[in-house]
Amino acid sequence: MTVEIKVGPPVLTINQGNTFMITTEDGQIDREAALGVFAQDTRFISYYHLFIDMQQWQLLTSCQVKYFAARLHLTNPRIETEAGILPARTIGLRLERCVGGGIHEDFYITNYGSKRASFYFGMVQRCDFADIFEVKARQFVQRGRLFSEWRQNQSGEYESITTYEHKGFHRQTIYRFVKPSSPPSYANGRIIFEISLDPGQTWHTCGYIILVYDGRMHEPTEACHATLGRQTPMERHQTQWRKQCTQLLSSSNDQVVHAFQEAVDDMSSLRLHLRHGSEEIWVPAAGVPWFVTLFGRDSLIVSFQNMMVYPFFALGALRALAEFQSAAIDDWRDAEPGKILHEIRFGELAYLNRIPHTPYYGTHDATSLYLIVLSEAYRWFGDAEMLKSFRGTAERCLAWIDRYGDLDGDGFQEYKTRSPVGYHNQGWKDAYDAVVYPDGSQVEAPIALCEFQGYVYDAKRRMAELFRAWEEPARAAELEREAALLKQRFNEAFWADSEKFYAFGLDPKKARIETIVSNPGHCLWSGIVPQEKAGRVVHRLLEEDLFSGWGIRTLSSRNPAYNPFSYQLGSVWPHDNGIIAAGFKRYGFDNEANLIAKAIFEVAGFFDQYRLPELFSGLQRVNGDFPVQYLGASIPQAWAAGSLFHLIRTILGLEADAPHRRLYVRPTLPEWLPDLTLSGLRIGKVKINIQFYRKENSSYWKVLNPEGEIEVLEKGKEPEV
């Protein structure tokens, strides 16, 4: 008999945009854990427990029914009441929670016993308004003042109000009871309902968690669950999102279909509204719980991953990041003219300038990734004139790359923080201990990572294409010359003959860091690797010390610093593997790309609801095994979810050429994915449905609806010009 194993943290998470609630599986919140109700980098509720006659309810079952909603079923223990014994499991509590604006809670308490039951239903909530960085570090400092109030409002509804004030920083939590079956009272920090139920009778109340910040009350959008049977506002919101996205309509591999759809929903849950003037745009947040904000690197990589699913993320990210492009040197924030931000924060620590995230610019690769995504937007939207508004931002990015990105003028990109609290490492592996020598010791900055050079090479070649579209051929030719020179010099400086592999980077003395890591896979993705070296890079990445069977590790298991449970010293990251697989496919290593895709999709099948986490353990796969979670990994996480789109795109060989009204395909379907159909794939202003299928070890495709103005061609079989 086959046993189904599901992996995932023992918490319930519901989220929408920048608001999210994380509880234990029985719906409780404890201050000491990374639990609570969060928005705008602040924890609004830090303690939440429910009681029946001063005792804890017992969990029966709980689950996240949608990304924005959870349902819990609880029951009572044996209780001695003033009226007599209340037998165990005779009272049922069904709790429905939904995020949308604020948080809506529905409580249904039913007497399943044979006698009338009288008891007290109690709730205790506390608010610490801690900054998200304090919650993550488990280090809390009391700064401002808290005020609490219990009242009936003008509508007669009972409310618990907790307010926080400190030097102009204002946050408030309102818990409002709407149409309770019996009125609440408040005493000794507890909200209490006196309940008396006949057999089969149900008591009900709605609870609104209202979050007040930025001068606005963020109230729940969801209606009472008594209206079930009609589509709720959040369900309509989800339905509308799915209609806007490319769908994986069908496949013989149900696991791939489920994982793809969950990734689409995760992207919906992580959408942020950023307001620029009078207009709203969507950008993807990085992940719950620590990264629910605008990021440079993350938002750009996620936008790239989503080009075949929701290309408008790219426009949102490009516009939002252009708004914050640095215009001056600021050592505290690691900023220089033309640099793209790392992240921006809105909590108390940022408000008080205790952290430099206002915004903080301590990432090196976001500036070159900005240009790559701008180019990709051109290829998928096909409108050079529309994108011309980004020309100034792009030129400032290119100027930053050449002047500030190259710290010592040697033609390579290096990083080193200038901020006293800045990030030591500023590549995507940005943990403080992520960059090590072959002996496991730490590398000091400045560091020139190998993938930086690849990103810049790709960015300059892509921007040459865009400058030609803007009718600037001289600028395009200049960028192509610079890219060609960088490729030549990169391969001279970074290739390690002793390993027949690219170095992790160059250290402060310009010596190669000959550590075996996953980063050279990004160089394949960028195209900076000559064809004659590509095979060696591919095969080295798939050796057992890097390829765990569940994916490619961040660091070789032979390195003394290897730890499969670490953040970036031997763990496996889905987005990293998606980029590497795309690099494999670029150089014609189709089976190897499919091997990576198979591993990551199998991992998704093990995680609860097919929801890929930010990362997972790098333990070696053995027969009958399952992937092991990394404690604290973000779920949902945008570039983990987006990696599934990237992998499907890689298998199908999708390349948009909207400027010439073409879509190129080069499908290499493996045995485990013999067919799939994409619906609503957008190229330019046209949407198409296209089926891919495998027959006798070859892959084929056919368009299921008229292409309109889009011509679908197989890559390598382009018509003569």
N, C-alpha and C positions, 0 to 999 in steps of 0.2 A: 504494500500500500504506500502511495506517495504522500508525504507530509508536506503541506504548503507552509513555507517559512516566510514571514514578513519581518522586515527590519525597520527600525525607526525609533526615535526618542520617545520616552513615556510621557508625552505632553499632548495637549490639544492646542492647536494654533489656528486661529481664524484671522483673516486680514483682508483689507481692501485699501489700496493706496497707502497713505502714511499712518493709518490707524490699524492697530492689531492687538489681539488679546491672546496671551499664552497662559495656560493653567495646567495643573496636574490633570491626570485622566479623570479624576472625580470632580473637576471643575473648580478646585481651590487655588488660591494664590498665597504664597508665603514670601515675605520681604527678602529673606536671605537668599532665595533662589532667583534665577533669571526669568521670573514670571511677572505678569502684570498686564495692565492696560496701558498701551503706549500710543503716543502721537507726537509728532514734531520734536523728536529726540528727548521726550520727557515721559517718565512713568507716572501716569495719573492715578492709578490704583495699585497699591503695593501689598495689600492684604485683603483677602476676601474668603470668608468661610460661612457656610450655611449650617444651621443646627435645628434639631428637633428636640425640644425640651432639654436644651443645654448639651445634647450629645450630637456627635457627627453622624450625618447620613452615611449609609453604606452604598458603595457603587455597585450597580448591576452591569450596566453597559454604557459606553460612551463612544462617540465617533464624530469625526468631522464629515458632515453630510455634503457640504460644498465648501469651496475655499473660504467663503465668507460666513459659514454657518456651522454650528455644532449642536448635537443633541445628546442629552445625558438622561439616563434612567437610574434613580437612586431609591433606596428604601430605608426603613427604620430598623434600628436594633431593638431588642427587648427593652421596654421603658416602664419604670414605675411612675405612674402619674398620681395626682391627687384623687382622680376618679377611679384608679385601679391600674391593673397591669395592661399595657399596650403590647400585645404579642409582636414578636419580630416579623418583619416582612408583611405587615398588614396595611401599611401606608406607602403609597408610591408617589414619588416626585419626578415629574418629567420637566426638564429644563431645556428650553430652546434659546439659543443665542445667535445673533446675527450682527455682523459689522456692516455699517453703511452710514457714513457721516459720524454718528456716535455708535453706541451698541444698544441693541434692543434685546431684552430678556423677557421670556414668557415662562411663568411658573404655573404648573398644574399639579395640585396635590389631591390625590384620590384615596378614599377609604375603601380598601378591598376586604376589610374584616366583616364579620357578621353582626357586630354591635356598633353603636354610636361611639365615636372616638373624639376625645377632646385633648388638645395639646397646644404647645406654643411652637411657632415657626420663627426662627431667629436668623438674623443676618448681621455679620460684622464686616465692615469695610474700613480700610485706612488708606490714606494717600500720603506718599512721601515726596512726590514731585522730583524724584531723583533724575539727574542727567543720565542719558543712555550710557555714557562712558563710565559713570560711577557704578551703574548696575552691572556692566560687563566686568569691571575690575573688582566688584564686591567691596568697594571702599566708599563709604558715604560720609559726607560732611554736612552738618546742619548749618545753613547760612541764614535763610530768611525766616519769616514768621508764618505760622499756620493759623487759620481761623476756621472754626466749624459752626454750623448753624443747622437747626432742625425747624422746619416751618411748614405751614400750609400756604401755597401760593394763591394768587387771585382767582384761579380756576378751582380752588379747593383741593388741589393735588398735594400730597405730602412729598417733601423734598429734604434730602440731606445734602448740605452744601459745604465743601471744603475748599478754602482759598489759600493760595500761596503768594506771598509778596516779598521781593528782595530787590532793592535798588532799581525799581522800574520793571523788573521781570515779573510777569503776572501769569498765573495758571490757576484754573479752577475746575473742580469736578462736581457735577450735580448728579445725584441719583434721585430720580423721580418715579413715584409709584402712580400708575395710571389705572383707574377703575378696579381697585382691589375688592375682593369679595368681602373683606372685613377690614376695618381701618387699622393702620399700624400705630404703634407707640414707640417712643424712644427713651432709653434709659441706660446709663452706665456704658455708653458706647455701642449699644446694641439696638437694632431695629427689630421690633417684635410684633408678630401677629398672633392674636388669640384665635384658634381655629376649632370648630366643632362640626363634625361631618357625620351624617347618617351613612349606613352601608351603601356603597356605590356612588356617593355624592362626591363632587369635585369642587375644589376651591381654586381660584385663579387670580393672578395679578400680572400686569405688565410692569417691567422696570426699564426706565430709560437711563442709560449712562450718557450724560451730556458733557462734552469736553470743551472747555473755554480757553482759547488762545488766539493770539493775533487780533484781539478785539472782536472775535466772533464766537457765537455759540454753535458748536457742531453737534446737532441733534440726530438721533437715528432716523433713517429714511424708511425703515421697515415697518410694516403694519403688524398688528397682533396676529399670532399664528392661528387664532380662531377663524381667520379668513382663508385658511388653507383650502386649496381647490382652485384658487385664482393665482395667477402668476404674480409674485411679489415684485417690488421695485428692483431689488438686487438680482432676481432671476431674469427680469427683463434686461437689466444692465448686462448680465452674462450672455444672454441670447444675442443681443445686439453686437457684442464684442465678437462672438463666434462668427457672425455673418460677415464681419469685416475682415476676418482672417482666412488665409488658405487653410483648407481642411484636408487631412488624410482621410479620404472618403471611405476607402475599403482596402483590405489586404488579407491574405490568407494567414498572416501572422497577427493574431489578435493582440499579442503583447505589445507589438509596435504601435498598433492603432491606439490602445489604451494609454501608452506612455506619451505618444504624440498629443493626444487630446488633453491629458493632464498638463503637459507643458504649455499648451495654449491657454488653459485656465490659470496656470501659475502666472503667465505673462499678464493676464487680465488683472489678477490680484495685486500685481506689483506696479501697475500704472500710476504715475504721479501727475497731478495737474500742476503745471508751472504757468503762472500768469505773466505775460509780457505785454504791458500796455493794456489794451482792451481785449486781447486775444488769448485763448487758452490752447496749450499744446500738451501732448502726452510725452512723457519720457519714462523709461524703465528705471525703477529703483533697483538696487543691487540684491538685497535679500533681507529676510526677517530672521532674527530680530535686530542685528547690529547695523545693518547697512540700508535702512529705509530712507534714502535721500539721493540727491543727484551726485553721481560719481563721474569722473572723467573716463578712466580706463574701462570700468565696468559698463557704463551706459553705452560706450562706443562699441565694445565687443558684442554686447547684447543686440545692439542695433544691426550690426553686421550679420549676426546669426539669424536675425528675424527678417532679412530682406525678402526671403521667399514666403514668409508668413504674414508679416505686417510691416511693410517697408516704411510706413510713416513714422515709426520710432526714430529712424535716422534723421528725418527732418526736425523732429522734436529735440533730439539730443544735439544736433548741430546748432540749432538756434539757441538753446539754453546755454550750451557751453561757450558759444560766441559771446553771449551776454556777459559772461564772467571771465573772458580771456584777460589775462593780466596785462596791465599797461605800464607797470613800474617795477623796480627792484624793491623787494620787501623781504629781508632776511628772516624775520619772525615767521612768515608764511611760505618761505622757500619760493617766492615769486620773482619772475623776470618778465620783461616785455615780450608778449607773444605766447606765453606758456598757457596751456590748458590746465584747468584745476584738477586736483585729485578728488576732493569732496568738500561739501559745504554742510554745516550743521546749524541748528536753530535752538539748541537747548541752552540751559542757564550758563554752562561753562563757556560756550561760544559767545553768548550775550555779554558776559563779564570779561571777555578776552583772556580767559585762563587757558584756552587752547587756541591754536592758530587756524582753526577750521572755519574761517569767515570770508571767503573760503581759503582752504589750504591747498598748496600747489606742489606738494612733495610726491609727485609721480613724474617719471621721465617719459614714459611711452605714450601717454595720452595725447601729446601734441602731434606725434607722427600718426597715431591711430585716427585722429580727427581727419587728417587728409585722406587716409585710406577709406574711411566711411563716406566722406564727401564724394570721392570718386565712385564708390559703389552706389551711392544715391543717383549719380549721373547715369550709371549703367542700367539701373532698374527703373528710373523715372524718365530718362531720356530728354530732359529739358535743361539744356545748358544755360538758357537765359534765366530760368527760375533760380538756378543755383549761383548765378553771378553775384547775388547779394552776399555770398560767402567769400567772394574773391579776396577782399581785404583781410578777413580773418585768416584765410589760407596763406596769404603772403606773409602775414605776421608769424604764423606757425613756421613757415620755411625759414624766415629770418632767425627765429629762436633756435631752430635746429642747428643752423650753421654757426651762430654766435655763442649762445649760452648753453646749448645742448652738448657742444664740444668744448669741454672745460679747458683743455690745454692746446687746442688748435692742431691736434694730430690727425684730424679727419674722422675720428670715431666719437660716438656718443658715450658720455660718462655721467655718473651722478654722484653727488655728495651733498648732504644736508648742510645748511647754514643756520638752521633754527636750533635753539637749545633744546627744543622738544620735538624736533623734526624726525621723520622716519629715516632710519639708517639705510634701509634697502628700499629702492624706489622703482623696481621692476614689478611685474605681477607677483613674483615671489617676494612679498614685502615684509614678511616676518623678520624680526630682529636677527634671527639666527639662520636665515634661509640660504645664505651664500657662503659656501665652505670650500676649502682646499681638498685635494684628494686624501689628506691625512685627517680630515674632519675638523680642522681648526678654522676659525672665522676669518673671513677676508675683510680687511678694512677698506673704506672708501678713500678716493674715488674708484669706482668700478665701471668698466665698460662691458655690459652684458652682450652676449652674441645676438640675441633676438632684437635688441635695439637697432643694430646695424641693418638687419633684415627689414625691419619696419620702415626705416628711413629710405632704404633702397626701393622698396615697394611704393612708398608714398611719393617719391620723386618721379618714378616712372608713371604712376597713375595720374599725378598732377600734370605731367607733360601731355597726357591725353586730354585732360580737361582744358588746359591752356590752348590747345589746338582748337578745341570746340569754341573757345572764347576768341578765336582768331588772333592768337598771339604765338606764332610759330617760333619766333626767336627765343622766347622764354621757355617754350617746350623743349627746344633743342638743348638749351643750357641745362635744364634739369636732367635730360637723358644723359648728357655727358657726365654730370656729377654722379648719377646713379651707376654708370658703367665703371667709373673710377673707383667708387666705393666697393663695388663687387670685387674688383681685382684686388684691392688692398685688403679687404676683409678676408679673402681666401688665403692670402699670404700670411696674415697676422694671426688668424684664429684657428687654422687647421693644425691639429696636433698629430704629427706623424706617428708618435709613440702609441697613440690610441686609435689612429685612423678614424678620427671623430673630431667634431668641432669643440673647442674649449668653451667652458661655461662663460668665460669672459676674460678680460685683462685686468690685472690688479694695479695698485698704485704705481708699481715699477714697470708697468707694461709687460709683465710676465704673464704667460697664458695660465689661466686657472683650469687645469686639465681634469676637472671633476666630471664624472659621468652623470649627466642630468637629462631631463626631458627637453630643455630649452632649445637645443638644435633642431627639434621638430618644427619649431616656429620659423626657423630659417628656411626649411623646405616650403612652408606655407607662403613665405614672402617671395620665393623665387631667387634668392641670392646665392643658392647652392648650384654649382655647375652640374650638368647631367652626369658627368663621370664620377662625381663624389656622392650622388644621391643614394645609390644602392647601398653603399657602406653605411650611410647615416640611417637608412631605413632598417637595415638588418641589425645594427647595433642597438637601436631603440627597442627592438623586439627580442633581444636576448633576455634570459630569465632574470637577471639582476635588475632590469628595468621593467619588463612586462610581467605583471603579477598574475595574469590570467583574467583579471577584472579590469585591466587597463594599464597604461604606462605610468610608472611611479615618477614622482618629482625628482627623486635621488636614487642612485644605484644602491641596492641592498648590500653591496660590498664595501660601501663607504663607512668608516668608523662612526660617522655622525648619523647613520641611518636609524630611523625609528618609525615603524609603520603607523604608530599612533600620533605622530607629530603633525603639525600644521602643514609644513612644506619640506620636510626632510625624509620623504619616503612614502607619503600618502599619495592617493590618486585623485586627480581633479577632472571631472567630466569635460569642462570647457577646454582644458589643456589637451585632452585626448581628441576632442573634436577638431581643434586646430591642427594637430599632428596628422590626423587621418586625412584632412584636406590637403596637407602637404604631400602625403604619400600619393594620393590620387593625382596631384599636379604632375608628378614625375612618372606616372604610369604604373605605380605599384598598387593596382586595384585590389588584389586579393588581400594585401596587407592592410589597406584602408578598411576593407570590409571586416577583417578580423577585429580591429579596434571597435568598429561600430557594433559588432555582435556582442562584444564584452560589455560595452556601456549599456546597450539595450537590455541585456540580461541582468545587469545590476539594477536597472530601473524596475524590472519585474519583481525583484526581491523587496524593494522598499515600499512601505505602506502607500497605497493609492498610486503606485508607479511614479512616485514623486522623487526625483533625483535630488540628493543633498548637494551642498556646496563642494564637499569632498568626502572621502571615506578612507578607511584603513588600507595600507599597502601590503597587508599580509598576502602570502602566496596562496593562490587558489589550489585546492585539492578536491578530489572526487567527493561529491555529496556536501560540499562546503557552501557557504553563503557569504556575501560581503559583510564586513564588520564596520559599523558606523564610527565616525569621528565624533566624539562628544563635543557638543557646542557648534556643530556645523549648521549653517543657515539653511532652513527649509521653510518656505519655498525660497529658492535662490535663482536669480535671473539667468546668469550665464551657464548654470547647470541645466536648467530647463532648455535654454537656447541651444545647448550642445546637441540635443536630439534633432533639432531642425538642421543644424550644421551637418550632422552625420547623414541625414536623409539627402540633403542637397549634394553631399559628396558622392554618395552611392549613385545618384542619378546624373551626376556631372552637370548640374544646372549652372549656366552662365548667361545672365541677361545682357542683351545688347539693344536696349530700348531706343537709343539714338538712331539705330538702323532698323528698328521694328523687327528684331529677331530675338529668339530664345534658342540658345545652344544646349544640347543634351548629349551626354555620353554615359548611358546607364550601364552599370556592371552589377546586376542583381545577383546576390549570393543565393545558395540553396535555402538558407533560412528565411529569406525574404523574396519569394518567387514572383510576387506581384504587389502593386499598390497603385492607387488612383488618387491624384491630387485634384481638388476642386477649388475653383476661385483663385488660381494662381495669377497674380497681377504682374504684367509687364507694361510699363507705361500706363496708358489709360484703358488697356484691354485686359479682361480676365478670361482665362481658359481653363478647361478641365482636360487633364491628360493622364492616360493610363500607361503604366510601365509593366512589362511582364517578361518572364524568363521562359525560354523554350530551347531544349536541347543544348544547354550550357551557353546560350547566347541571350542577350537582352534586347528587347524591342520596345517601341513606344507608339502610341497613336493618340491623336487629339480627338476628344469626344464631342467637342462643339466647334463651330466655325472659328478659325483663328482671328477673324476680323483683319486687322492690319498687321498682325504678328505672324512672322514666318518661323516655324520651328524646324531647326536643322540639327543634324548630328555633328558634334564637334569633330573636326578633322575631315569633314566632307562638305566644306563650304563651297558655294558656287563661285565660279571664277568671276573676277571683277574686270 
